[in-house]
Amino acid sequence: MPDTLPVQTATLALEDGTEMAGRGFGAPGVVRGEVVFNTAMTGYVEALTDPSYRGQILVLTYPLVGNYGVPAPRSPGTLDGPYESDRIQVQGLVVQTYVGDYSHHAAVRSLGAWLCEEGVPAVSGIDTRWLTRRLREHGTMGGVLGSGPGEAVDAVDMRDVIRLVAPPEVVTWPGGPLKVLLIDAGAKDNIVRSLLKRGATVVRAPWFADIQSLAEEADGVVIGNGPGDPRDAVGLVESTRVLLEHYPRPVFGICLGNQILTLAAGGETVKLPYGHRGLNHPVQDLLTRRLFITSQNHGYVVRQESLPEDWEPWFVNVNDGTNEGVRSRTRPFAGVQFHPEAHPGPRDTAFLFDDFMRLVGAMARRTS
Protein backbone atom coordinates (compact mmCIF):
# COMPACT_ATOMS: atom_id res chain seq x y z
CA MET A 1 0.00 0.00 0.00
CA PRO A 2 1.50 3.38 -0.96
CA ASP A 3 2.52 5.91 1.66
CA THR A 4 1.10 9.41 1.10
CA LEU A 5 3.17 11.28 3.69
CA PRO A 6 4.53 14.68 2.59
CA VAL A 7 8.28 14.90 1.95
CA GLN A 8 10.09 17.16 4.41
CA THR A 9 13.73 17.86 5.22
CA ALA A 10 15.17 16.64 8.50
CA THR A 11 18.51 16.73 10.30
CA LEU A 12 20.34 14.86 13.04
CA ALA A 13 22.98 16.75 15.02
CA LEU A 14 25.25 15.02 17.54
CA GLU A 15 26.74 16.71 20.57
CA ASP A 16 30.24 16.44 19.06
CA GLY A 17 29.18 18.82 16.26
CA THR A 18 28.43 16.19 13.62
CA GLU A 19 25.40 17.09 11.46
CA MET A 20 23.58 14.87 8.97
CA ALA A 21 20.75 15.83 6.64
CA GLY A 22 17.99 13.57 5.36
CA ARG A 23 14.27 13.34 4.72
CA GLY A 24 11.63 13.38 7.41
CA PHE A 25 8.91 10.74 7.38
CA GLY A 26 7.37 10.98 10.85
CA ALA A 27 5.73 13.84 12.70
CA PRO A 28 7.21 17.33 12.36
CA GLY A 29 9.12 18.44 15.41
CA VAL A 30 12.49 18.77 17.10
CA VAL A 31 13.54 16.43 19.91
CA ARG A 32 16.59 15.86 22.08
CA GLY A 33 17.84 12.55 23.43
CA GLU A 34 20.62 10.02 23.78
CA VAL A 35 21.45 8.54 20.36
CA VAL A 36 21.71 4.73 20.43
CA PHE A 37 21.75 2.05 17.74
CA ASN A 38 20.08 -1.36 17.35
CA THR A 39 21.48 -3.98 14.95
CA ALA A 40 18.32 -6.11 14.59
CA MET A 41 17.08 -6.95 11.08
CA THR A 42 13.41 -6.93 12.12
CA GLY A 43 11.14 -6.01 15.03
CA TYR A 44 10.85 -2.23 14.70
CA VAL A 45 7.28 -2.28 16.08
CA GLU A 46 8.47 -4.05 19.22
CA ALA A 47 11.57 -1.87 19.57
CA LEU A 48 9.72 1.43 19.21
CA THR A 49 7.24 0.46 21.95
CA ASP A 50 9.87 -0.92 24.36
CA PRO A 51 9.90 1.34 27.47
CA SER A 52 13.65 0.75 27.83
CA TYR A 53 14.10 3.18 24.90
CA ARG A 54 12.26 6.04 26.63
CA GLY A 55 14.19 9.26 26.19
CA GLN A 56 16.41 7.96 23.39
CA ILE A 57 16.78 8.61 19.66
CA LEU A 58 16.95 5.17 18.08
CA VAL A 59 19.14 4.38 15.06
CA LEU A 60 18.20 1.19 13.20
CA THR A 61 21.23 -0.22 11.37
CA TYR A 62 19.31 -2.54 9.04
CA PRO A 63 19.11 -0.57 5.77
CA LEU A 64 15.40 -1.13 4.89
CA VAL A 65 12.84 -0.13 7.50
CA GLY A 66 9.07 0.01 7.15
CA ASN A 67 8.60 -2.66 4.48
CA TYR A 68 6.12 -4.74 6.50
CA GLY A 69 4.15 -1.79 7.86
CA VAL A 70 2.42 -1.62 11.24
CA PRO A 71 -0.54 -3.65 12.55
CA ALA A 72 -3.78 -2.17 13.86
CA PRO A 73 -3.69 -0.33 17.19
CA ARG A 74 -4.25 -2.55 20.19
CA SER A 75 -7.56 -2.49 21.99
CA PRO A 76 -7.45 -0.38 25.19
CA GLY A 77 -6.74 -2.36 28.33
CA THR A 78 -5.29 -5.37 26.51
CA LEU A 79 -1.86 -6.95 26.07
CA ASP A 80 -2.29 -7.43 22.33
CA GLY A 81 1.02 -7.93 20.53
CA PRO A 82 3.31 -7.32 18.89
CA TYR A 83 3.35 -4.05 20.86
CA GLU A 84 5.44 -3.98 24.05
CA SER A 85 3.52 -1.07 25.56
CA ASP A 86 0.59 1.18 24.70
CA ARG A 87 2.63 3.89 22.95
CA ILE A 88 5.81 4.65 21.01
CA GLN A 89 8.52 5.21 23.61
CA VAL A 90 11.46 6.59 21.61
CA GLN A 91 12.10 10.30 21.19
CA GLY A 92 12.86 9.92 17.50
CA LEU A 93 13.87 7.41 14.83
CA VAL A 94 16.81 7.36 12.38
CA VAL A 95 17.00 4.98 9.40
CA GLN A 96 18.95 4.65 6.17
CA THR A 97 16.08 3.83 3.78
CA TYR A 98 12.43 4.22 4.72
CA VAL A 99 10.01 1.96 2.81
CA GLY A 100 6.56 3.51 2.77
CA ASP A 101 4.99 1.01 0.34
CA TYR A 102 4.54 -1.71 2.92
CA SER A 103 3.26 -5.24 2.37
CA HIS A 104 2.14 -7.62 5.14
CA HIS A 105 -1.10 -9.48 5.87
CA ALA A 106 -1.42 -7.88 9.33
CA ALA A 107 -0.44 -4.32 8.35
CA VAL A 108 -3.04 -1.56 8.21
CA ARG A 109 -0.79 1.55 8.15
CA SER A 110 2.72 2.62 7.28
CA LEU A 111 5.47 3.17 9.81
CA GLY A 112 5.51 6.86 8.90
CA ALA A 113 1.76 7.19 9.46
CA TRP A 114 2.08 5.54 12.88
CA LEU A 115 4.89 7.90 13.88
CA CYS A 116 2.77 10.86 12.77
CA GLU A 117 -0.21 9.60 14.79
CA GLU A 118 1.94 9.52 17.93
CA GLY A 119 3.88 12.73 17.29
CA VAL A 120 7.32 11.14 16.87
CA PRO A 121 9.75 12.64 14.31
CA ALA A 122 11.92 10.43 12.13
CA VAL A 123 14.60 10.88 9.47
CA SER A 124 15.69 8.66 6.57
CA GLY A 125 18.56 9.03 4.12
CA ILE A 126 21.17 8.86 6.90
CA ASP A 127 24.26 6.69 6.47
CA THR A 128 23.49 4.57 9.53
CA ARG A 129 26.58 2.41 8.96
CA TRP A 130 28.82 5.45 9.27
CA LEU A 131 26.80 6.80 12.20
CA THR A 132 27.01 3.49 14.06
CA ARG A 133 30.76 3.34 13.56
CA ARG A 134 31.05 6.84 15.00
CA LEU A 135 29.00 5.90 18.06
CA ARG A 136 31.13 2.77 18.50
CA GLU A 137 34.34 4.80 18.33
CA HIS A 138 33.26 7.76 20.47
CA GLY A 139 30.57 6.21 22.64
CA THR A 140 26.88 6.99 23.03
CA MET A 141 26.21 10.72 22.87
CA GLY A 142 23.34 13.17 22.96
CA GLY A 143 21.72 14.49 19.81
CA VAL A 144 18.96 16.62 18.32
CA LEU A 145 16.63 15.31 15.62
CA GLY A 146 14.74 18.00 13.74
CA SER A 147 11.99 17.50 11.20
CA GLY A 148 10.12 20.63 10.19
CA PRO A 149 9.82 23.88 12.15
CA GLY A 150 9.48 24.20 15.89
CA GLU A 151 11.38 24.60 19.12
CA ALA A 152 13.32 21.61 20.43
CA VAL A 153 11.47 19.49 22.97
CA ASP A 154 13.52 19.16 26.14
CA ALA A 155 15.31 15.87 26.66
CA VAL A 156 13.74 13.42 29.08
CA ASP A 157 15.23 13.60 32.57
CA MET A 158 16.87 10.17 32.59
CA ARG A 159 17.39 10.35 36.35
CA ASP A 160 13.64 10.01 36.83
CA VAL A 161 12.69 8.17 33.64
CA ILE A 162 11.41 5.01 35.35
CA ARG A 163 8.61 7.07 36.87
CA LEU A 164 7.44 8.02 33.36
CA VAL A 165 7.19 4.42 32.13
CA ALA A 166 5.75 2.72 35.21
CA PRO A 167 2.01 1.92 35.22
CA PRO A 168 -0.10 4.22 37.41
CA GLU A 169 -1.63 1.40 39.48
CA VAL A 170 -1.54 -2.31 40.22
CA VAL A 171 -3.18 -4.50 37.55
CA THR A 172 -3.87 -8.23 37.88
CA TRP A 173 -3.91 -10.52 34.85
CA PRO A 174 -5.60 -13.83 35.79
CA GLY A 175 -3.86 -16.92 34.50
CA GLY A 176 -3.54 -19.78 36.96
CA PRO A 177 -3.12 -20.85 40.58
CA LEU A 178 0.47 -19.61 40.96
CA LYS A 179 0.72 -15.87 41.52
CA VAL A 180 3.74 -13.90 40.25
CA LEU A 181 4.41 -10.29 41.19
CA LEU A 182 5.95 -8.30 38.31
CA ILE A 183 7.71 -5.18 39.57
CA ASP A 184 7.31 -2.72 36.70
CA ALA A 185 9.84 0.04 36.04
CA GLY A 186 9.23 -0.10 32.29
CA ALA A 187 8.61 -3.82 31.80
CA LYS A 188 7.81 -5.13 28.32
CA ASP A 189 4.34 -6.58 27.84
CA ASN A 190 5.78 -9.84 26.56
CA ILE A 191 7.10 -10.58 30.04
CA VAL A 192 3.48 -10.65 31.18
CA ARG A 193 2.43 -12.71 28.16
CA SER A 194 5.29 -15.16 28.78
CA LEU A 195 4.21 -15.72 32.39
CA LEU A 196 0.52 -16.03 31.50
CA LYS A 197 1.42 -18.60 28.85
CA ARG A 198 2.99 -20.71 31.60
CA GLY A 199 -0.05 -20.67 33.83
CA ALA A 200 0.73 -17.79 36.17
CA THR A 201 -1.57 -15.10 37.46
CA VAL A 202 0.45 -11.90 37.08
CA VAL A 203 0.15 -8.98 39.48
CA ARG A 204 1.78 -6.09 37.63
CA ALA A 205 2.75 -3.36 40.07
CA PRO A 206 4.59 -0.06 39.60
CA TRP A 207 7.97 -0.07 41.30
CA PHE A 208 6.83 2.59 43.77
CA ALA A 209 3.92 0.48 45.07
CA ASP A 210 4.00 -1.37 48.43
CA ILE A 211 6.20 -4.14 47.08
CA GLN A 212 6.64 -5.90 50.41
CA SER A 213 2.89 -6.35 51.01
CA LEU A 214 2.28 -7.48 47.43
CA ALA A 215 5.18 -9.95 47.60
CA GLU A 216 3.74 -11.58 50.72
CA GLU A 217 0.76 -12.71 48.61
CA ALA A 218 2.91 -13.88 45.66
CA ASP A 219 4.57 -17.23 44.97
CA GLY A 220 7.39 -15.56 43.06
CA VAL A 221 8.66 -12.14 41.99
CA VAL A 222 9.97 -10.88 38.64
CA ILE A 223 11.77 -7.53 38.40
CA GLY A 224 11.35 -6.34 34.84
CA ASN A 225 13.37 -4.29 32.40
CA GLY A 226 13.32 -0.51 32.14
CA PRO A 227 15.25 2.59 31.04
CA GLY A 228 17.94 4.69 32.61
CA ASP A 229 20.88 4.27 34.98
CA PRO A 230 20.03 1.66 37.63
CA ARG A 231 21.94 3.69 40.22
CA ASP A 232 19.35 6.45 39.84
CA ALA A 233 16.56 4.02 40.83
CA VAL A 234 17.29 4.51 44.53
CA GLY A 235 13.76 3.72 45.72
CA LEU A 236 13.56 0.52 43.69
CA VAL A 237 16.99 -0.64 44.85
CA GLU A 238 16.07 -0.06 48.49
CA SER A 239 12.72 -1.86 48.26
CA THR A 240 14.48 -4.77 46.51
CA ARG A 241 17.11 -4.88 49.26
CA VAL A 242 14.38 -5.23 51.87
CA LEU A 243 12.66 -7.86 49.71
CA LEU A 244 15.84 -9.96 49.47
CA GLU A 245 16.30 -9.82 53.23
CA HIS A 246 12.88 -11.25 54.04
CA TYR A 247 11.39 -12.96 50.97
CA PRO A 248 11.80 -16.79 50.97
CA ARG A 249 10.51 -17.52 47.45
CA PRO A 250 12.05 -17.17 43.94
CA VAL A 251 13.03 -13.76 42.56
CA PHE A 252 14.02 -13.34 38.90
CA GLY A 253 15.42 -10.14 37.36
CA ILE A 254 15.41 -9.26 33.65
CA CYS A 255 17.73 -6.62 32.15
CA LEU A 256 17.33 -3.61 34.49
CA GLY A 257 16.01 -6.14 37.00
CA ASN A 258 19.35 -7.97 36.88
CA GLN A 259 21.15 -4.73 37.70
CA ILE A 260 18.69 -3.84 40.47
CA LEU A 261 19.17 -7.27 42.06
CA THR A 262 22.93 -6.78 42.03
CA LEU A 263 22.80 -3.31 43.53
CA ALA A 264 20.38 -4.50 46.22
CA ALA A 265 22.74 -7.37 47.06
CA GLY A 266 25.68 -4.99 47.45
CA GLY A 267 27.27 -5.16 43.98
CA GLU A 268 27.95 -2.43 41.41
CA THR A 269 26.99 -1.51 37.85
CA VAL A 270 28.88 0.38 35.12
CA LYS A 271 27.93 2.09 31.87
CA LEU A 272 28.94 0.52 28.57
CA PRO A 273 30.56 2.72 25.90
CA TYR A 274 27.67 2.24 23.45
CA GLY A 275 25.50 -0.52 24.93
CA HIS A 276 24.19 -3.85 23.67
CA ARG A 277 21.12 -3.51 21.46
CA GLY A 278 20.13 -6.14 18.92
CA LEU A 279 18.87 -9.69 18.39
CA ASN A 280 22.09 -11.63 17.87
CA HIS A 281 24.18 -11.28 21.03
CA PRO A 282 25.89 -14.56 22.05
CA VAL A 283 25.99 -15.44 25.75
CA GLN A 284 27.42 -18.46 27.55
CA ASP A 285 26.09 -20.29 30.59
CA LEU A 286 29.13 -20.51 32.86
CA LEU A 287 27.93 -23.77 34.42
CA THR A 288 26.89 -25.82 31.37
CA ARG A 289 29.10 -23.93 28.87
CA ARG A 290 26.17 -23.85 26.45
CA LEU A 291 25.90 -20.86 24.09
CA PHE A 292 22.68 -18.97 23.38
CA ILE A 293 21.77 -16.18 20.94
CA THR A 294 19.88 -13.45 22.75
CA SER A 295 17.98 -10.20 22.34
CA GLN A 296 19.48 -7.31 24.29
CA ASN A 297 18.75 -3.67 25.01
CA HIS A 298 20.83 -2.09 27.74
CA GLY A 299 23.45 0.57 28.30
CA TYR A 300 24.59 -0.58 31.75
CA VAL A 301 25.91 -3.89 33.09
CA VAL A 302 26.84 -5.52 36.36
CA ARG A 303 30.50 -5.18 37.34
CA GLN A 304 31.24 -8.84 37.84
CA GLU A 305 34.14 -8.27 40.23
CA SER A 306 31.81 -6.45 42.63
CA LEU A 307 29.52 -9.41 43.36
CA PRO A 308 29.23 -10.31 47.05
CA GLU A 309 30.68 -13.66 48.15
CA ASP A 310 27.29 -15.34 48.28
CA TRP A 311 26.52 -14.38 44.65
CA GLU A 312 28.09 -15.69 41.44
CA PRO A 313 28.11 -14.83 37.73
CA TRP A 314 25.70 -16.97 35.70
CA PHE A 315 26.06 -15.89 32.05
CA VAL A 316 28.80 -14.00 30.21
CA ASN A 317 28.76 -12.05 26.92
CA VAL A 318 30.92 -13.91 24.39
CA ASN A 319 31.72 -10.74 22.43
CA ASP A 320 33.17 -8.55 25.18
CA GLY A 321 33.22 -10.67 28.36
CA THR A 322 30.73 -8.51 30.27
CA ASN A 323 28.30 -9.99 32.76
CA GLU A 324 24.99 -11.33 31.40
CA GLY A 325 23.48 -12.82 34.55
CA VAL A 326 23.91 -13.36 38.29
CA ARG A 327 22.51 -15.70 40.91
CA SER A 328 22.66 -16.25 44.63
CA ARG A 329 24.58 -19.29 45.87
CA THR A 330 22.26 -19.71 48.85
CA ARG A 331 18.85 -18.25 47.96
CA PRO A 332 16.41 -18.71 45.00
CA PHE A 333 17.40 -15.33 43.49
CA ALA A 334 18.77 -14.85 39.97
CA GLY A 335 18.79 -12.41 37.08
CA VAL A 336 19.76 -12.18 33.41
CA GLN A 337 20.89 -9.15 31.43
CA PHE A 338 19.27 -10.29 28.17
CA HIS A 339 15.60 -10.80 27.24
CA PRO A 340 14.25 -14.38 27.46
CA GLU A 341 10.81 -13.01 26.52
CA ALA A 342 12.15 -11.63 23.22
CA HIS A 343 9.55 -11.22 20.49
CA PRO A 344 9.89 -11.91 17.59
CA GLY A 345 12.97 -13.68 18.94
CA PRO A 346 15.39 -15.30 19.29
CA ARG A 347 13.70 -17.70 21.70
CA ASP A 348 16.83 -19.61 22.74
CA THR A 349 16.46 -18.65 26.40
CA ALA A 350 12.67 -18.78 26.80
CA PHE A 351 13.27 -21.92 28.88
CA LEU A 352 14.31 -19.62 31.74
CA PHE A 353 10.62 -18.82 32.28
CA ASP A 354 9.89 -22.55 32.39
CA ASP A 355 12.65 -23.05 34.96
CA PHE A 356 11.43 -20.10 37.02
CA MET A 357 7.84 -21.31 37.06
CA ARG A 358 8.90 -24.87 37.98
CA LEU A 359 10.86 -23.46 40.90
CA VAL A 360 7.93 -21.25 41.92
CA GLY A 361 5.59 -24.24 41.83
CA ALA A 362 7.95 -26.51 43.75
CA MET A 363 8.51 -24.00 46.53
CA ALA A 364 4.79 -23.18 46.70
CA ARG A 365 3.99 -26.89 47.21
CA ARG A 366 6.71 -27.22 49.84
CA THR A 367 5.28 -24.39 51.94
CA SER A 368 1.57 -25.19 51.46
Residue pairs with C-beta under 8 A, 6 or more apart in sequence:
1 69
1 101
1 102
1 103
1 107
1 110
2 100
2 101
3 25
3 66
3 100
3 101
3 102
3 110
3 112
3 113
5 25
5 100
5 110
5 112
5 113
5 116
7 23
7 24
8 23
8 24
8 28
8 147
8 148
9 21
9 22
9 23
9 24
9 147
10 21
10 22
10 23
10 24
10 121
10 122
10 123
10 145
10 146
10 147
10 148
11 19
11 20
11 21
11 22
11 123
11 144
11 145
11 146
12 19
12 20
12 22
12 35
12 57
12 94
12 123
12 126
12 131
12 143
12 144
12 145
12 146
13 19
13 20
13 143
13 144
13 146
14 35
14 134
14 141
14 142
14 143
15 141
15 142
15 143
16 138
16 141
18 134
20 126
20 127
20 131
21 125
22 123
22 124
22 125
22 126
23 98
23 123
23 124
23 125
24 121
24 122
24 123
24 124
24 147
24 148
25 98
25 100
25 111
25 112
25 115
25 122
25 123
25 124
26 92
26 93
26 112
26 115
26 116
26 120
26 121
26 122
26 147
27 115
27 116
27 118
27 119
27 120
27 121
27 122
27 147
28 121
28 147
28 148
28 149
28 150
29 119
29 121
29 146
29 147
29 148
29 150
29 153
30 121
30 144
30 145
30 146
30 147
30 150
30 151
30 152
30 153
31 57
31 91
31 92
31 121
31 144
31 145
31 146
31 152
31 153
31 155
32 91
32 142
32 143
32 144
32 152
32 153
32 154
32 155
33 55
33 56
33 57
33 90
33 91
33 92
33 142
33 143
33 145
33 155
33 156
34 55
34 56
34 57
34 140
34 141
34 142
34 143
34 155
34 158
35 56
35 57
35 59
35 94
35 135
35 140
35 141
35 142
35 143
36 53
36 56
36 57
36 58
36 59
36 135
36 140
36 274
36 275
36 277
36 299
37 58
37 59
37 60
37 61
37 128
37 131
37 132
37 135
37 274
37 277
38 47
38 58
38 59
38 60
38 61
38 277
38 278
38 297
39 61
39 62
39 132
39 277
39 278
39 279
39 280
40 47
40 60
40 62
40 277
40 278
40 279
40 280
40 295
41 62
41 279
42 62
42 68
42 279
42 344
43 82
43 279
43 343
43 344
44 60
44 65
44 66
44 111
45 70
45 71
45 82
45 83
46 82
46 83
46 84
46 190
46 343
46 344
47 53
47 58
47 60
47 90
47 297
48 58
48 88
48 89
48 90
48 93
48 120
49 83
49 84
49 85
49 86
49 87
49 88
49 89
50 84
50 85
50 89
50 188
50 225
50 297
51 84
51 85
51 89
51 165
51 186
51 187
51 188
51 225
51 226
51 227
52 89
52 186
52 188
52 225
52 226
52 227
52 255
52 256
52 297
52 298
53 89
53 90
53 227
53 297
54 89
54 90
54 156
54 161
54 164
54 165
54 186
54 227
55 91
55 155
55 156
55 158
55 161
55 227
55 228
56 90
56 91
56 227
57 90
57 91
57 92
57 93
57 94
57 143
57 145
58 90
58 92
58 93
58 94
59 94
59 95
59 126
59 128
59 131
59 132
59 135
60 93
60 94
60 95
60 128
61 128
61 129
61 132
63 96
63 97
63 128
64 96
64 97
64 99
65 95
65 96
65 97
65 98
65 99
65 111
65 124
66 95
66 98
66 99
66 100
66 102
66 110
66 111
66 112
67 99
67 102
67 103
68 102
68 103
68 104
68 107
69 102
69 103
69 104
69 107
69 108
69 109
69 110
69 111
70 102
70 107
70 108
70 109
70 110
70 111
70 113
70 114
71 82
71 106
71 107
71 108
72 106
72 108
72 109
74 80
74 83
74 86
76 86
79 173
79 189
79 192
79 193
79 196
81 189
81 190
81 193
81 343
82 343
82 344
83 189
84 188
84 189
84 190
84 343
85 165
85 188
85 189
87 118
88 114
88 115
88 118
88 120
89 165
90 120
91 120
91 145
91 153
91 155
91 156
92 120
92 121
92 122
92 123
92 145
93 115
93 120
93 121
93 122
93 123
94 122
94 123
94 126
94 128
94 131
94 145
95 122
95 123
95 124
95 126
95 128
96 124
96 125
96 126
96 127
96 128
96 129
97 124
97 125
98 111
98 112
98 122
98 124
100 110
100 111
100 112
102 110
102 111
109 117
111 122
112 122
115 121
115 122
121 145
121 146
121 147
121 148
122 145
122 147
123 145
123 147
135 141
135 274
136 273
136 274
139 273
139 274
140 273
140 274
140 275
140 299
142 155
144 152
146 152
156 164
158 227
158 228
158 229
158 232
159 228
159 229
159 232
160 232
161 186
161 227
161 228
162 185
162 186
162 207
162 226
162 227
162 228
162 232
162 233
162 236
163 208
165 185
165 186
165 226
165 227
166 184
166 185
166 186
166 206
166 207
166 208
167 184
167 204
167 205
167 206
168 206
169 206
170 203
170 204
170 205
170 206
170 209
170 214
171 203
171 204
172 201
172 202
172 203
172 204
173 192
173 196
173 201
173 202
173 203
173 204
174 201
175 195
175 196
175 199
175 200
175 201
175 202
176 199
176 200
176 201
177 199
177 201
178 199
178 200
178 201
178 219
178 220
178 357
178 360
178 361
178 364
179 200
179 201
179 202
179 203
179 217
179 218
179 219
179 220
180 195
180 200
180 201
180 202
180 203
180 218
180 219
180 220
180 221
180 222
180 360
181 203
181 205
181 211
181 214
181 215
181 217
181 218
181 220
181 221
181 222
182 191
182 192
182 195
182 202
182 203
182 204
182 205
182 221
182 222
182 224
183 205
183 207
183 211
183 221
183 222
183 223
183 224
183 236
183 240
183 257
184 204
184 205
184 206
184 207
184 224
184 226
185 206
185 207
185 223
185 224
185 225
185 226
185 233
185 236
185 256
185 260
186 224
186 225
186 226
186 227
186 256
187 204
187 224
187 225
187 226
187 254
188 224
188 225
188 339
188 341
190 341
190 342
190 343
191 222
191 224
191 225
191 254
191 341
192 202
192 204
193 341
194 340
194 341
194 350
194 353
195 202
195 222
195 353
195 357
196 202
198 353
198 354
198 357
199 357
200 220
200 357
200 360
203 214
203 217
203 218
205 211
205 214
207 226
207 233
207 235
207 236
207 239
208 235
208 236
211 239
211 240
211 243
212 239
212 242
212 243
212 246
215 221
215 243
215 247
218 249
219 249
219 360
219 361
219 363
219 364
220 249
220 250
220 251
220 252
220 356
220 357
220 359
220 360
220 363
221 243
221 247
221 249
221 250
221 251
221 252
222 251
222 252
222 253
222 254
222 257
222 356
223 240
223 251
223 252
223 253
223 254
223 256
223 257
223 260
223 261
223 335
224 254
224 255
224 256
224 257
225 254
225 255
225 256
225 257
225 297
225 298
225 339
226 233
226 255
226 256
226 257
227 256
228 256
229 269
229 271
229 300
230 237
230 256
230 259
230 260
230 263
230 269
230 300
231 237
231 263
231 269
233 256
233 260
236 260
237 260
237 263
237 264
238 264
240 260
240 261
240 263
240 264
241 264
241 265
243 251
243 264
244 251
244 261
244 264
244 265
244 331
244 333
248 363
248 367
249 332
249 360
249 363
249 364
249 367
250 332
250 333
250 356
250 359
250 360
250 363
251 261
251 332
251 333
251 334
252 333
252 334
252 335
252 352
252 356
253 259
253 260
253 261
253 334
253 335
253 336
254 335
254 336
254 339
254 340
254 341
255 296
255 297
255 298
255 336
255 337
255 338
255 339
256 298
257 335
258 302
258 325
258 326
258 335
258 336
258 337
259 269
259 298
259 300
259 301
259 302
259 335
259 337
261 326
261 333
261 334
261 335
262 268
262 269
262 302
262 306
262 307
262 311
262 326
262 335
263 269
265 307
265 308
265 311
265 326
265 328
265 333
266 306
266 308
267 302
267 303
267 306
267 307
267 308
267 311
267 326
268 302
268 303
268 306
269 300
269 301
269 302
269 303
270 300
270 301
270 303
271 299
271 300
272 298
272 299
272 300
272 301
272 322
274 299
275 297
275 298
275 299
276 296
276 297
276 298
276 301
276 317
276 322
276 337
277 296
277 297
277 298
278 295
278 296
279 293
279 295
279 342
279 345
279 346
280 293
280 346
281 293
281 294
281 295
281 296
281 317
281 319
281 338
282 291
282 292
282 293
282 294
282 317
282 318
282 319
283 291
283 292
283 294
283 315
283 316
283 317
283 318
283 324
283 325
283 338
283 349
284 290
284 291
284 292
284 315
284 316
284 318
285 291
285 292
285 314
285 315
286 313
286 314
286 315
286 316
287 314
291 318
292 346
292 348
292 349
293 346
293 348
294 324
294 338
294 339
294 340
294 342
294 346
294 348
294 349
295 338
295 339
295 342
295 345
295 346
296 337
296 338
296 339
297 339
298 337
301 322
301 323
301 324
301 337
302 323
302 326
302 337
303 323
304 313
304 316
304 322
304 323
307 313
307 326
310 328
310 329
310 330
310 331
311 326
311 327
311 328
311 329
312 326
312 327
312 329
313 323
313 325
313 326
314 324
314 325
314 326
314 327
314 334
314 335
314 336
315 323
315 324
315 325
315 336
315 337
315 338
316 322
316 323
316 324
317 323
317 324
317 337
322 337
323 337
324 336
324 337
324 338
325 334
325 335
325 336
325 337
325 338
326 334
326 335
327 333
327 334
327 335
328 334
332 359
332 363
336 349
336 352
338 349
340 349
340 350
340 351
340 352
340 353
341 350
341 353
342 350
